[in-house]
Structure formats: C-alpha cells, structure tokens
Amino acid sequence: MTHPANTDRPFLRIEGVSKRFGDMAALKDVSLDLREGEIHALIGPSGCGKSTLLRIVAGFETADEGSVHLGQRRIDTLKPEARGIGIVFQDYALFPHLTTAQNVAFALKYANVSRRTAGTAPFLRMVRLEGFENRFPDELSGGQQQRVALARTFAAGPRAILLDEPFSNLDASLRETTRREIRDILKASGLGILFVTHDREEALSFADRITVLRQGRIEQTGLPKDLYFRPANAFVAAFLGSTNLLDGVASGASAETPLGRVSLDRPASGPVRLSLRPESIRIAPEGGEGVPATVASLVFKGHDASAFVRVGETTFEVLTTASLDIEPGQCVHVAARSCAVVLEE
C-alpha cells in the first residue's frame, strides 16, 4: 500500500485565494502548494484563516477569489465528493453504532470496484488495526479512533488528505507517541497531507514544511528547521518558539547589542531587530565570557532549565542545563553562542 513520492512536484496548488465574512477578511491572496508525499502544516493564532483555507480546499466554503488545483484539474468549482480530497475531522466523525470494519466499509460504498472487492482488511492493515475489526468506537482509545478515521479516508481512494487539528483530542501522554505512529502511516501512503494545527511543537515535529499565517496572510513558508532558526520576522520567531528579540546597530557581519557585539546571520547596516533563541545564549558564573547580568528567576524543566537574566533594563531567557549551579539574584555573565537572526520589519 506504499506509494513512491515526488516531493519536488507541486500536487495541490492554492492560487490567490481570498475570503471575506462580512467586513472581516479571513484570507487575503493566499498562494501555496502541497507536494506529493509531503506533510504540510498550516499554523497560526486563532482567527488567522488556517481552518477557513482547509474548508475551501475541502469544498465546505467557497473562495471569493482565487482557485484550487489538484494535479492538472481545477477542483474549487466541483462538489466536495468529486474533488478527490479526503478529510479527517477533529472529532473523527465515526459512526458510534458501527464497528471498526463497518466504519471503514462505509467509505468503500463510494470507492471504485477494485477497492470494494478488496474489502476493509488492507486499510486496517495500513493503520495497524488488525484484530480490532469488531470493536465499536467507544471500545477504542483516542489514538485508535483516529486510525479508524484514517483507514476510512484511505478506503475512499483520495489523492490528498486534509487533517483538522488531528491530535487536539488526545491526552498529552499519548500525543507524542500517536504523532510518530500516524506520521509513519501517512508517509507510507505517499499521499499529500495538508493539516491545520495551533501547536508549534506538533508543526515542527510532524510536518515536512510549514506555512505560518497571520490575519489571513502568509508570513513565511519553509522547512521546520529553517523557520525555527531563520524566521522572516518577529512574529514567526516568537510564534514558533521562545526567543529573545533585541535591538542593535549593525555594521556588516556583526551588531552592537545589549549582549555586546554579536555575529549576524547575514550582513546588515544601521538599526536592526534581531532574534536569538534561548539555546543560542551562553551563561557562565561571574567572571566568565560576555556581559554582566543578574539571574531574575529560574524555571526547572527536568533535563534543562530556563534562566531569566537581566542585562540593564532588558530580560533575556537562556536555556541551560538543570545541573548548572546558579540561583536567583546571582551575578553571571551571558554571551551569544551563535549568530543572531536579522529580522524583516
């Protein structure tokens, strides 16, 4: 049931999509693509337009402007059931009175003859639910219910799948394990996956690419690592993780900042806004390298800790080992351990 993926070829194309609800612009000229075999995350704060975009692709909303193409075919003019798009809802939408096999078989009614003939077994095998055929939804865990919903979607023979907040209903203790399992299943399918999440850890760990939305517009699209370490602006930097935003005056490859002179990820000149992740700052006992600072507070996290230190009137977050012997009120020295990212305005 695995399919070779071509992750360089745009497969689902969203071009110039805009949508208004009364006076509110939910989406403003949004264009992005999904590649074959790719998992692409849409992330942003509540009300940024990510769920609206998913509903437009699925056919549950109509765009005011723009188009959606799947392969060589424009699909935004088609009914939802004719688009070749599968969707797994946030609540999974399983039929409570049907067994696992019957829930999956429901999708086979609308599939081609070869899929109907094959029955439910191949799709349950895809999601690793052999032996659960006769269980009802209320006899399954949240992660198992999610896999039934996926099997039902696979059975319908979609060319791409949409996921709406796929892990939000799972207990925190199950979320990480289930994410890994579901990601393996989706990657093995070879289908393009477009999913909505508000969870930055989920986007960074689950997706091949991420698109960050704000107020209906795309702020940045790229690989998780690129967005985390090279955010385009302060919004993306802060949304995808804790960061220290600081002002400086640049001259070429470095800038003068409250942390002293720091190297830059690209040459710049004049006033600049910079981003330094907590793990990009080094902390040492008094007398060490860097500028003097005072420990304001410590947050113990188990394997590491966050130290909040004051340099003049500015507070910086520094990620350090939990074993480092420092206490609130202690004098320390801090310095940048890697290049600061020059942000766009």
Buried (B, 14 or more C-beta within 10 A) or exposed (E): EEEEBEEEEBBBBBBEBBBBEEEEBBBBBBEBBBBBBBBBBBBBEEBBBBBBBBBBBBBEBEBBBBBBBBBEEEBBEBEEEEBBBBBBBBEBEBEEEBBBBBBBBBBBEEBEEEBBEEBBEBBBEBBBBEEBBEBBBEEBEBBBBBBBBBBBBBBBBBBBBBBBBBBBBBEEEBBBEBBEBBBEBBBBBBBBBBBBBBBBEBBBBBBBBBBBBBBBBBBBBBEBEBBBBBBBBBBBBBBBBEBBBBEBEBBEEBBEBBBBEBEBBEEBEEEBBBBBBBBBBBBBEEEEEBBBBBBEEBEEEEEBBBBBBEBEEBBBBBBBEEEBEBEEEBEBBBBBBBBBBBBEE
